[in-house]
């Protein structure tokens, strides 16, 4: 599947954000891949790039494969369900491009959490001068 980003902004983290994921097939968790660690490399209201050393290539071509991510950008724990649209080997693991499914308020929550996070980063930067 070809995928081209057409979004207004994508926030790239200086230090990746720790997160966890689980794979879902037909909406049901894959027991072997429940609460796996990953890192968020960048995020937008509609998707993210993540890295994980957990390899799950055997599931990639399954119909109705989804990934459920759990992460904190500032203070709120977010849960987002998405589809893997690309993957590529990277270091000891793989990077994955995730497009979030339409979920009520997830894009607005991501934006508000990123605004709060950015304000704190700016204030911290001013204090460190």
DRENDO-1510 file (C-alpha; in Angstrom, 1 decimal, always signed):
<recs>
REC; n; res; u; v; w
REC; 1; UNK; +0.0; +0.0; +0.0 .
REC; 2; UNK; +1.3; +3.4; -0.9 .
REC; 3; UNK; +0.9; +6.1; +1.6 .
REC; 4; UNK; +1.6; +9.8; +1.4 .
REC; 5; UNK; +1.3; +12.2; +4.3 .
REC; 6; UNK; -1.0; +15.1; +3.6 .
REC; 7; UNK; -1.2; +16.6; +7.1 .
REC; 8; UNK; -0.6; +20.1; +8.3 .
REC; 9; UNK; +1.8; +19.1; +11.1 .
REC; 10; UNK; +3.7; +16.2; +12.4 .
REC; 11; UNK; +5.5; +16.5; +15.7 .
REC; 12; UNK; +8.9; +14.8; +15.8 .
REC; 13; UNK; +10.2; +14.0; +19.3 .
REC; 14; UNK; +13.8; +14.7; +20.3 .
REC; 15; UNK; +13.6; +11.7; +22.6 .
REC; 16; UNK; +11.1; +9.0; +21.6 .
REC; 17; UNK; +8.1; +8.6; +23.8 .
REC; 18; UNK; +7.7; +5.2; +25.5 .
REC; 19; UNK; +4.4; +3.5; +24.7 .
REC; 20; UNK; +2.9; +0.0; +24.5 .
REC; 21; UNK; +0.8; -1.8; +21.9 .
REC; 22; UNK; -1.2; -4.9; +21.2 .
REC; 23; UNK; -2.2; -6.4; +18.0 .
REC; 24; UNK; -5.8; -7.0; +17.2 .
REC; 25; UNK; -7.2; -9.4; +14.6 .
REC; 26; UNK; -10.9; -9.0; +13.9 .
REC; 27; UNK; -11.0; -6.8; +17.0 .
REC; 28; UNK; -9.6; -9.5; +19.3 .
REC; 29; UNK; -6.2; -9.3; +20.9 .
REC; 30; UNK; -3.4; -11.6; +19.8 .
REC; 31; UNK; -2.4; -13.1; +23.1 .
REC; 32; UNK; +1.3; -13.5; +22.1 .
REC; 33; UNK; +1.5; -9.8; +21.4 .
REC; 34; UNK; -0.3; -8.1; +24.3 .
REC; 35; UNK; +1.2; -5.0; +26.0 .
REC; 36; UNK; +4.4; -5.0; +23.9 .
REC; 37; UNK; +6.8; -2.1; +24.4 .
REC; 38; UNK; +7.4; +0.5; +21.6 .
REC; 39; UNK; +8.5; +4.0; +21.1 .
REC; 40; UNK; +6.7; +6.9; +19.4 .
REC; 41; UNK; +9.1; +8.7; +17.0 .
REC; 42; UNK; +6.6; +11.2; +15.7 .
REC; 43; UNK; +2.9; +11.9; +15.8 .
REC; 44; UNK; +0.1; +13.8; +14.2 .
REC; 45; UNK; -3.6; +13.9; +14.9 .
REC; 46; UNK; -4.1; +11.2; +12.3 .
REC; 47; UNK; -1.2; +8.8; +12.8 .
REC; 48; UNK; +2.3; +8.1; +14.1 .
REC; 49; UNK; +5.6; +6.5; +13.4 .
REC; 50; UNK; +6.6; +4.0; +16.0 .
REC; 51; UNK; +9.6; +1.7; +16.6 .
REC; 52; UNK; +9.6; -1.7; +18.3 .
REC; 53; UNK; +12.0; -4.5; +18.7 .
REC; 54; UNK; +9.1; -6.8; +18.9 .
REC; 55; UNK; +8.7; -8.3; +15.4 .
REC; 56; UNK; +5.3; -9.4; +14.3 .
REC; 57; UNK; +5.8; -9.8; +10.5 .
REC; 58; UNK; +3.8; -13.0; +10.4 .
REC; 59; UNK; +0.7; -11.1; +11.2 .
REC; 60; UNK; +1.1; -8.2; +8.8 .
REC; 61; UNK; -0.8; -9.7; +5.9 .
REC; 62; UNK; -3.7; -10.9; +8.1 .
REC; 63; UNK; -7.1; -9.4; +7.2 .
REC; 64; UNK; -8.5; -7.0; +9.7 .
REC; 65; UNK; -5.1; -6.5; +11.5 .
REC; 66; UNK; -5.1; -3.5; +13.8 .
REC; 67; UNK; -2.7; -2.1; +16.4 .
REC; 68; UNK; -4.0; -0.6; +19.7 .
REC; 69; UNK; -1.5; +1.8; +21.2 .
REC; 70; UNK; -1.4; +3.2; +24.7 .
REC; 71; UNK; +0.7; +6.3; +25.4 .
REC; 72; UNK; +1.0; +9.5; +27.4 .
REC; 73; UNK; +2.0; +12.7; +25.6 .
REC; 74; UNK; +1.7; +15.1; +28.5 .
REC; 75; UNK; -0.6; +13.9; +31.3 .
REC; 76; UNK; -3.5; +12.0; +29.8 .
REC; 77; UNK; -3.3; +8.3; +28.9 .
REC; 78; UNK; -4.4; +7.9; +25.3 .
REC; 79; UNK; -5.6; +4.8; +23.6 .
REC; 80; UNK; -5.7; +4.8; +19.8 .
REC; 81; UNK; -6.4; +2.1; +17.3 .
REC; 82; UNK; -4.8; +2.2; +13.9 .
REC; 83; UNK; -3.8; +0.4; +10.8 .
REC; 84; UNK; -0.2; -0.4; +9.8 .
REC; 85; UNK; +0.4; +1.2; +6.4 .
REC; 86; UNK; +4.1; +0.6; +6.1 .
REC; 87; UNK; +7.1; -1.0; +7.9 .
REC; 88; UNK; +10.8; -1.0; +7.5 .
REC; 89; UNK; +13.7; -2.7; +9.3 .
REC; 90; UNK; +15.6; -0.3; +11.6 .
REC; 91; UNK; +18.3; -1.4; +14.0 .
REC; 92; UNK; +17.2; -4.3; +16.2 .
REC; 93; UNK; +13.6; -3.9; +15.3 .
REC; 94; UNK; +11.3; -2.2; +12.8 .
REC; 95; UNK; +9.6; +1.2; +12.3 .
REC; 96; UNK; +5.9; +1.2; +11.5 .
REC; 97; UNK; +3.7; +3.9; +10.0 .
REC; 98; UNK; +0.3; +3.9; +11.7 .
REC; 99; UNK; -2.9; +5.6; +10.5 .
REC; 100; UNK; -5.4; +6.1; +13.3 .
REC; 101; UNK; -9.0; +5.0; +12.7 .
REC; 102; UNK; -11.7; +7.5; +13.1 .
REC; 103; UNK; -12.2; +7.6; +16.9 .
REC; 104; UNK; -14.2; +10.2; +18.7 .
REC; 105; UNK; -12.1; +13.1; +19.9 .
REC; 106; UNK; -8.7; +11.2; +19.5 .
REC; 107; UNK; -7.3; +13.8; +17.1 .
REC; 108; UNK; -8.4; +16.8; +19.3 .
REC; 109; UNK; -7.0; +15.0; +22.4 .
REC; 110; UNK; -3.6; +14.5; +20.6 .
REC; 111; UNK; -3.5; +18.2; +19.6 .
REC; 112; UNK; -4.4; +19.5; +23.1 .
REC; 113; UNK; -1.8; +17.1; +24.8 .
REC; 114; UNK; +0.9; +18.3; +22.3 .
REC; 115; UNK; +0.1; +21.9; +23.0 .
REC; 116; UNK; +0.4; +21.3; +26.8 .
REC; 117; UNK; +3.7; +19.4; +26.3 .
REC; 118; UNK; +5.1; +22.1; +24.0 .
REC; 119; UNK; +4.2; +24.9; +26.4 .
REC; 120; UNK; +6.1; +23.0; +29.2 .
REC; 121; UNK; +9.1; +22.5; +26.9 .
REC; 122; UNK; +9.2; +26.2; +26.0 .
REC; 123; UNK; +9.0; +27.2; +29.7 .
REC; 124; UNK; +11.6; +24.8; +30.7 .
REC; 125; UNK; +13.9; +26.0; +27.9 .
REC; 126; UNK; +13.5; +29.6; +29.1 .
REC; 127; UNK; +14.4; +28.6; +32.7 .
REC; 128; UNK; +17.5; +26.8; +31.5 .
REC; 129; UNK; +19.0; +29.9; +29.9 .
</recs>
